[in-house]
Amino acid sequence: PGLFDLVVIDDAPRATLTRLLPAIIRGRSLAVAGDARTTPAQPGMPASGGSVPRDRFRVDECPPRLASAGRDLFHVTLESLKCPPKDRIVLGHSYRGHPEILALWGRLLYPYQPLHSAVTAGSRRDGGVRIVDVPATAEPMPSGSPWCNLAEVAEVVAQVRDLRRRAPESSLGVITPFAGQRDRLRAELQDLEAGGRLTIDLPGVFQGGEWDVIVFSPAVARGMSADARREVDASPDLFAIALTRAREALYLVADVEFCLEQEYLLRELAAHCQDLCRLRQDSPDAEGLFTSMILEGWIPKVQPCIGDIRVDLALEGGPGRQLAIEVEADGVASRGDVSRARAREAYLECMGFRLLRLKGAPLREDPSPAIDWIRSLLG
């Protein structure tokens, strides 16, 4: 066959060099795209199945990183590049997906790294991250399939049927890390699954696809063994799939309080969901700003107390760069309100914080001017 001017390998961490070698050698140039946190290439593949057959191709000296079956193409390419890191292209924007979803997986998987959305955080309020708190107990299945959370199953079923009723043409996916939970959900929703546009399965099945709405059911709850909880909690691969497959809305159905007691990703996931719930209840105009701040790589505190004063958001950028943010409801303040506001500002300044007062209406439309202001203050 002839040569290609350019060979592009997408989702490269899921592929091995040896399996793609026939395509690679036919290209004049090679572009490799991927994310280091993606599920590794060909899990469980025997070493003999992916090594370079040296005798057949007369390869006398082949570096182990190129010949090994356990090496994925993405990391092999990074290690083989002779160009400096500054010449590698890092994609800094996402051109699909709701900003709230992008902010969630950015906080969990890429904390303190800018991860910008091409969609304004205040412009799409029909989707985003939705939280359904289900206190429950997990139990092993009698059939031997590991772990099922029946209370969570019931809530997922209710949410999926409601979503299908409200959006019959939307594609729906239900992701859970446990086969027992998946099997029970399939049994309860077999009428919808048989009709298409609904997928219920383990995370690996969703790799590489997109759905309008994803429902994530971690099933972690009291009664579950520590090993099973840890397998979910310390699995970036699982979260990298579960939190990035949704275009419009991501529903988390989980025991939020119990997730907060975990050590790693489940705790961070639950903390983020709690932050969103607090803002939606007490300061809804600040929700878009909170999302935009996380997309900037900042992790603001939500409704913290600074001394005796509680503010909507606080951002600690180092000495002299501590910001307290209050989002004001629409309307004109009375003279007494102005006096109290000045006293709050003076108190916060004594505590080392500069107070930023932002109007709610502009934030609802577009939080980017406020982000630019905060960025200038942080230097």
C-alpha positions in Angstrom: 0.0 0.0 0.0 1.0 3.6 -0.5 2.1 6.1 2.1 -0.1 8.6 4.0 1.0 12.2 4.5 -0.2 12.0 8.1 -1.3 9.1 10.4 -3.4 10.3 13.4 -3.8 7.9 16.4 -6.5 9.0 18.8 -7.0 7.6 22.3 -3.4 6.4 22.1 -3.2 5.1 25.7 -5.7 2.4 24.7 -3.4 1.1 21.9 0.0 -0.7 21.8 2.8 0.2 19.4 3.0 -3.3 18.1 -0.7 -3.5 17.1 -0.5 -0.1 15.2 2.9 -0.6 13.7 1.5 -1.4 10.2 -0.4 1.9 10.0 2.5 3.9 11.6 5.2 2.8 9.1 3.0 3.9 6.2 2.8 7.6 7.4 5.3 10.3 6.6 4.2 12.1 9.8 2.6 10.8 13.0 0.2 12.6 15.4 -0.5 10.9 18.7 -3.4 12.1 20.9 -4.3 10.9 24.3 -4.6 11.4 28.0 -2.2 9.7 30.4 -5.1 8.9 32.8 -7.0 6.8 30.2 -7.5 3.1 30.9 -4.3 1.3 29.9 -3.9 -0.5 26.6 -5.3 -4.0 26.2 -5.7 -5.0 29.9 -4.9 -8.6 30.5 -3.2 -9.2 27.2 -0.5 -11.8 27.5 3.1 -10.6 27.0 3.5 -12.9 24.0 0.6 -11.3 22.3 2.0 -7.8 21.9 5.8 -8.1 21.7 7.7 -7.5 18.5 8.5 -10.8 16.8 12.2 -10.0 16.4 13.3 -13.1 14.4 10.5 -12.6 11.8 11.3 -9.0 11.2 15.0 -9.3 11.7 15.1 -6.9 14.6 18.4 -7.4 16.4 18.2 -4.5 18.8 14.9 -3.2 19.8 14.5 -1.0 23.0 12.3 -2.7 25.6 10.0 0.3 25.7 9.1 -0.4 22.0 8.9 -4.1 22.1 7.0 -4.7 25.4 3.4 -5.7 25.3 2.8 -3.7 28.5 3.6 -0.3 27.0 0.9 1.8 25.4 1.5 4.0 22.4 0.9 7.3 24.1 3.7 6.8 26.7 6.1 5.2 24.2 5.7 8.3 22.0 6.3 10.7 24.8 9.5 8.9 25.8 10.7 8.7 22.2 10.2 12.4 21.3 13.3 14.3 21.0 11.6 17.7 21.0 11.3 19.6 24.3 8.0 19.6 26.2 7.2 23.1 25.1 6.8 21.8 21.5 4.1 19.3 22.5 0.5 20.5 21.9 -1.6 20.5 25.0 -5.4 20.9 24.3 -6.6 23.5 26.8 -10.2 23.8 25.7 -13.1 21.4 25.6 -15.5 22.0 22.7 -18.3 19.7 24.0 -20.0 19.0 27.2 -21.6 21.1 29.9 -19.1 23.3 31.8 -20.3 21.9 35.1 -19.3 18.4 34.0 -16.0 19.6 32.7 -15.3 21.4 36.0 -16.2 18.3 38.0 -13.8 15.9 36.3 -11.2 18.7 36.1 -11.3 19.1 39.9 -11.1 15.4 40.5 -8.5 14.4 37.9 -6.6 17.6 37.1 -6.8 19.8 40.2 -5.1 23.2 40.0 -4.7 22.9 36.2 -6.7 25.2 33.8 -9.2 23.3 31.8 -11.3 25.8 29.8 -14.6 25.2 28.2 -15.5 26.8 24.9 -19.0 27.1 26.4 -19.8 29.9 28.9 -20.5 28.5 32.3 -23.6 30.6 32.7 -25.1 29.9 29.3 -26.5 26.3 29.6 -28.7 25.7 32.6 -30.7 22.8 31.3 -28.1 20.2 32.2 -24.9 20.1 34.2 -24.2 18.0 37.3 -27.3 16.8 39.3 -27.0 15.1 42.7 -29.4 12.6 44.2 -28.4 11.6 47.7 -29.4 8.1 48.7 -28.3 6.9 52.2 -28.1 3.1 51.8 -26.4 -0.2 52.6 -24.6 -2.3 50.1 -24.7 -6.1 50.1 -23.1 -8.9 48.2 -25.4 -10.7 45.7 -26.4 -14.3 46.4 -25.5 -15.3 42.8 -21.8 -14.5 43.5 -21.8 -11.2 41.5 -20.1 -8.6 43.7 -22.1 -6.0 45.5 -25.4 -4.4 44.9 -26.9 -1.3 46.5 -30.7 -1.8 46.3 -31.7 1.6 47.5 -29.5 3.1 44.8 -30.9 0.8 42.2 -34.4 2.0 43.0 -33.4 5.7 42.7 -31.5 5.1 39.4 -34.5 3.3 38.0 -36.8 6.2 39.0 -34.4 8.8 37.5 -33.9 6.9 34.2 -37.7 6.5 33.7 -38.3 10.1 34.4 -35.5 11.2 32.0 -36.9 9.0 29.3 -40.3 10.4 29.8 -39.0 14.0 29.6 -36.5 13.5 26.8 -37.5 10.4 24.8 -35.0 11.0 22.0 -31.9 11.5 24.3 -29.3 8.8 24.6 -28.9 7.6 28.2 -26.1 5.7 29.8 -25.9 4.2 33.3 -22.4 3.5 34.6 -21.6 1.4 37.7 -18.4 -0.3 38.7 -20.0 -3.5 40.0 -21.5 -6.3 37.9 -24.1 -7.1 40.6 -25.4 -3.5 40.4 -25.4 -3.6 36.6 -27.3 -6.9 36.5 -30.0 -5.6 38.9 -30.4 -2.4 37.0 -30.7 -4.3 33.7 -33.4 -6.5 35.2 -35.4 -3.4 36.4 -35.0 -1.5 33.1 -35.0 -4.2 30.5 -38.0 -2.8 28.8 -36.2 0.5 28.1 -32.8 -1.1 27.3 -34.4 -3.3 24.7 -35.8 -0.3 22.9 -32.3 1.2 22.4 -30.8 4.5 23.4 -30.1 3.2 26.9 -26.9 1.5 27.8 -26.3 0.0 31.3 -22.9 -1.4 31.9 -19.4 -1.3 33.5 -17.1 1.7 32.8 -14.9 0.0 30.2 -17.9 -0.4 27.8 -18.4 3.3 27.6 -14.8 4.1 26.6 -14.7 6.2 23.4 -18.5 6.9 23.3 -20.7 9.8 24.2 -24.3 10.0 25.6 -26.6 12.9 26.1 -27.1 12.0 29.8 -25.0 9.7 32.0 -26.2 8.4 35.4 -23.3 7.3 37.6 -24.1 4.8 40.3 -20.9 4.0 42.4 -23.0 1.7 44.7 -20.5 2.4 47.5 -22.3 2.4 50.9 -22.1 1.0 54.4 -21.8 -2.7 54.6 -19.4 -2.9 51.6 -15.9 -4.4 52.3 -13.0 -2.0 52.6 -11.3 -3.6 49.6 -14.3 -3.1 47.4 -14.7 0.5 48.4 -11.0 1.1 47.9 -11.1 -0.4 44.4 -13.6 2.2 43.4 -12.2 5.1 45.4 -8.6 4.8 44.1 -9.5 4.2 40.5 -8.8 7.3 38.3 -9.5 5.2 35.2 -13.1 4.6 36.4 -13.7 8.3 37.1 -12.0 9.4 33.9 -14.6 7.4 32.0 -17.7 7.9 34.2 -17.4 11.6 34.4 -16.5 12.4 30.8 -19.1 10.5 28.7 -22.0 12.9 29.2 -22.7 15.8 26.7 -25.5 17.5 28.5 -26.1 16.2 32.0 -24.4 14.0 34.6 -26.5 12.5 37.4 -24.7 11.2 40.5 -26.9 8.8 42.5 -24.9 8.0 45.6 -24.7 8.0 49.4 -23.0 11.4 49.6 -22.3 11.4 53.3 -20.7 8.0 53.1 -18.6 9.0 50.1 -17.3 11.9 52.1 -15.8 9.4 54.6 -13.6 7.8 51.9 -10.0 8.7 51.3 -9.6 9.8 47.7 -11.8 10.4 44.6 -15.1 9.5 46.1 -14.5 12.0 48.9 -13.6 14.7 46.4 -16.6 13.9 44.2 -18.9 14.2 47.2 -17.3 17.4 48.4 -17.8 19.0 45.0 -21.5 17.9 45.0 -22.0 19.3 48.4 -20.5 22.6 47.3 -22.9 22.7 44.3 -25.9 21.9 46.5 -25.0 24.7 49.0 -24.7 27.3 46.3 -27.9 26.2 44.6 -29.8 26.5 47.8 -28.3 29.7 49.3 -26.5 31.6 46.5 -27.7 30.3 43.0 -26.2 33.3 41.2 -22.7 32.2 42.3 -23.0 28.7 40.8 -21.7 29.7 37.4 -18.8 31.7 38.9 -17.8 28.7 41.0 -17.8 26.5 37.9 -15.7 29.0 36.0 -13.2 29.3 38.8 -12.6 25.6 38.9 -12.1 25.6 35.1 -9.4 28.2 35.7 -7.6 25.7 38.0 -8.7 27.4 41.2 -10.4 25.5 44.0 -12.5 28.1 45.9 -13.9 27.4 49.3 -17.7 27.5 49.4 -19.5 29.4 52.1 -16.5 29.5 54.5 -16.4 31.5 57.7 -13.7 34.1 57.9 -13.7 35.0 61.5 -17.3 35.8 62.3 -18.3 36.4 58.7 -19.5 33.8 56.2 -19.0 34.7 52.5 -20.2 32.9 49.3 -16.7 32.0 48.0 -13.1 32.4 49.2 -9.9 32.0 47.2 -6.5 31.8 48.9 -3.9 32.7 46.3 -1.0 33.3 48.8 0.0 36.2 51.0 -1.7 39.4 49.9 -3.8 37.6 47.4 -6.7 36.2 49.5 -10.1 37.0 48.1 -13.5 36.9 49.7 -16.4 37.0 47.2 -20.0 37.9 47.9 -22.7 37.8 45.2 -25.3 40.4 45.8 -29.0 39.8 44.9 -30.5 42.2 42.4 -31.8 45.5 43.8 -30.6 48.7 45.4 -29.1 48.5 48.9 -30.5 50.8 51.7 -28.3 53.2 53.6 -28.2 50.8 56.5 -27.1 48.0 54.2 -24.3 50.1 52.8 -23.0 50.8 56.4 -23.0 47.1 57.3 -21.3 46.3 54.0 -18.5 48.7 54.8 -18.1 47.2 58.2 -17.9 43.7 56.7 -15.3 44.9 54.2 -13.1 46.5 56.9 -13.3 43.3 59.1 -12.4 41.1 56.2 -9.5 43.3 55.3 -8.2 43.0 58.9 -8.4 39.2 58.4 -6.2 39.5 55.3 -8.9 39.2 52.7 -9.9 41.6 49.9 -13.7 41.7 49.5 -15.2 41.4 46.0 -18.8 42.2 45.6 -20.4 41.0 42.4 -23.9 41.5 41.0 -26.0 38.4 40.5 -27.6 39.3 37.1 -24.4 39.7 35.1 -23.0 36.5 36.6 -26.0 34.6 35.5 -25.4 35.7 31.9 -21.6 35.5 31.7 -19.2 35.1 34.6 -16.1 35.6 32.4 -15.7 39.4 33.2 -15.6 38.5 36.9 -13.0 35.8 36.2 -10.9 38.3 34.3 -11.1 40.6 37.4 -10.1 37.9 39.8 -7.2 36.8 37.6 -5.9 40.3 37.5 -6.0 40.5 41.3 -4.2 37.2 41.7 -1.5 38.4 39.4 
